[in-house]
Amino acid sequence: MNITVVGTGYVGLVSGTCFAETGNNVTCVDIDESKVQRLKAGEITIYEPGLEKIFTRNLKEGRLQFTTSLKEGIEDAQIIFLALPTPPGEDGSADLKYILAVANDLGTMIKPGTYQVIVDKSTVPVGTAQRVREAILASATADIADAFDVVSNPEFLREGAAVDDFMKPDRVVVGTRSEKARKLMQQLYEPYVRQGNPIIFMDENSAELTKYAANSFLATKISFMNEIAVLCEKLNADVDMVRRGIGTDFRIGKHFLYPGLGYGGSCFPKDVQALAKSSTDAQYEFKILNAVMDVNKKQKEFFFGKIDTYYKGKLSGKHFALWGLAFKPNTDDIREAPALEVAARLLSQGATVSAFDPEAMPNVKREFSEDIKFAESQYEALEGADALIICTEWNEFRTPDFKKMAGLLKTKVIFDGRNLYDIPTMETLGFYYESIGRSAVMSV
């Protein structure tokens, strides 16, 4: 099939590349000329495990192309995906200006007598498919009402595992009431569900709400577990034991039960906020979501409070090593990353920070280039630091050389926001060690 993907951000580039991997001819469109030239030259613009290999293969074999021309990009397309940003507005609602701007342009380009499916791949509020259709028709210079359908097809990609999620999805959700569009979408996705996982067809509104509901539920699990972690510390319980105790209940499941610094990234903060705003607009108070957002904010404060309390509020002149800057491992995405808030608070109180992250440092340098020292390795970051702060659970941080760490740090103090290390081990090694929802190790 001939596929067009408008937008080469995280979702657009992964989707376009994976569609090409099953033999489709894919044209990706982006208005950023510099970015398009880099992609044409074979330079991948995001970090995602496993993506570069299939990107390079499909670019070489001619199934994956890039252009800045929307008109050129959609000319022969049977399906056009809109994978465009939907940033939160000042009131928390999703801003649809980029999607609607492209919809307006499509109205002048879709030809009578043809048929194309326009797919909202971005996370969008309920009713967006209808708004996109209306925008296309409003700018059309001819009668094209029968020349296209607008479909909702939300993505469920986990950063760090997006290629596997796309190639072997646990489900595909498609919102359309058009039988013609349904057949095309079925044909497109059949190669990805050969093991029997479902393609779930529903109306457009339900598909749009499904994405928000999924992310909001997962964010709720995270916030619930963070609340349990705080309670564990007050009751002298161990959150790891509680997590294992409830995670083996098949009704609950073990995923998203790990306590930490709160959720971040490009999806959860924005989507929870947008669903809460949609609820308010519908004159319904979604109390759970409001609590989830409140808990997520307080969790970062709770973790920073451990550091502040240890130093009795006297952080000025202290030097900290920071391991992890991305909002999660296996990505270079720093959007809403808890580490950035921790770093900003330290800096605001007169402390200095030396940071290391395997992938995210180039992105952080653009925001903190003059304030944070960036180390070449995780151990270089420790040199002369009063304490280590762990914010992202990269695998290379899980089994470090503790003897080497002790020699580099001024004092053997670790604040672990991801519970990477075993409590008895830290006691034996003689570190002062604070984590989330577990008793502090007071060896120092």
Stockholm file with secondary structure:
# STOCKHOLM 1.0

chainA/1-444         MNITVVGTGYVGLVSGTCFAETGNNVTCVDIDESKVQRLKAGEITIYEPGLEKIFTRNLKEGRLQFTTSLKEGIEDAQIIFLALPTPPGEDGSADLKYILAVANDLGTMIKPGTYQVIVDKSTVPVGTAQRVREAILASATADIADAFDVVSNPEFLREGAAVDDFMKPDRVVVGTRSEKARKLMQQLYEPYVRQGNPIIFMDENSAELTKYAANSFLATKISFMNEIAVLCEKLNADVDMVRRGIGTDFRIGKHFLYPGLGYGGSCFPKDVQALAKSSTDAQYEFKILNAVMDVNKKQKEFFFGKIDTYYKGKLSGKHFALWGLAFKPNTDDIREAPALEVAARLLSQGATVSAFDPEAMPNVKREFSEDIKFAESQYEALEGADALIICTEWNEFRTPDFKKMAGLLKTKVIFDGRNLYDIPTMETLGFYYESIGRSAVMSV
#=GR chainA/1-444 SS CEEEEECCSHHHHHHHHHHHHTTCEEEEECSCHHHHHHHHTTCCCSCCTTHHHHHHHHHHTTSEEEESCHHHHHTTCSEEEECCCCCBCTTSCBCCHHHHHHHHHHHTTCCTTCCEEEEECSCCCTTHHHHHHHHHHHHCSSCCTTSEEEEECCCCCCTTSHHHHHHSCSCEEEECCCHHHHHHHHHHHGGGCTTSCCEEEECHHHHHHHHHHHHHHHHHHHHHHHHHHHHHHHHTCCHHHHHHHHHTSTTTCSTTCCCSSCCCSSSHHHHHHHHHHHHHHTTCCCHHHHHHHHHHHHHHHHHHHHHHHHTTTCCTTCEEEEECCSSSSSCCCCTTCHHHHHHHHHHHTTCEEEEECTTTHHHHHHHHTTTEEECSSTTGGGTTCSEEEECSCCGGGTSCCHHHHHHHSSSCEEEETTCCSCHHHHHHHTCEEECSSSCCEECC
#=GC SS_cons         CEEEEECCSHHHHHHHHHHHHTTCEEEEECSCHHHHHHHHTTCCCSCCTTHHHHHHHHHHTTSEEEESCHHHHHTTCSEEEECCCCCBCTTSCBCCHHHHHHHHHHHTTCCTTCCEEEEECSCCCTTHHHHHHHHHHHHCSSCCTTSEEEEECCCCCCTTSHHHHHHSCSCEEEECCCHHHHHHHHHHHGGGCTTSCCEEEECHHHHHHHHHHHHHHHHHHHHHHHHHHHHHHHHTCCHHHHHHHHHTSTTTCSTTCCCSSCCCSSSHHHHHHHHHHHHHHTTCCCHHHHHHHHHHHHHHHHHHHHHHHHTTTCCTTCEEEEECCSSSSSCCCCTTCHHHHHHHHHHHTTCEEEEECTTTHHHHHHHHTTTEEECSSTTGGGTTCSEEEECSCCGGGTSCCHHHHHHHSSSCEEEETTCCSCHHHHHHHTCEEECSSSCCEECC
//
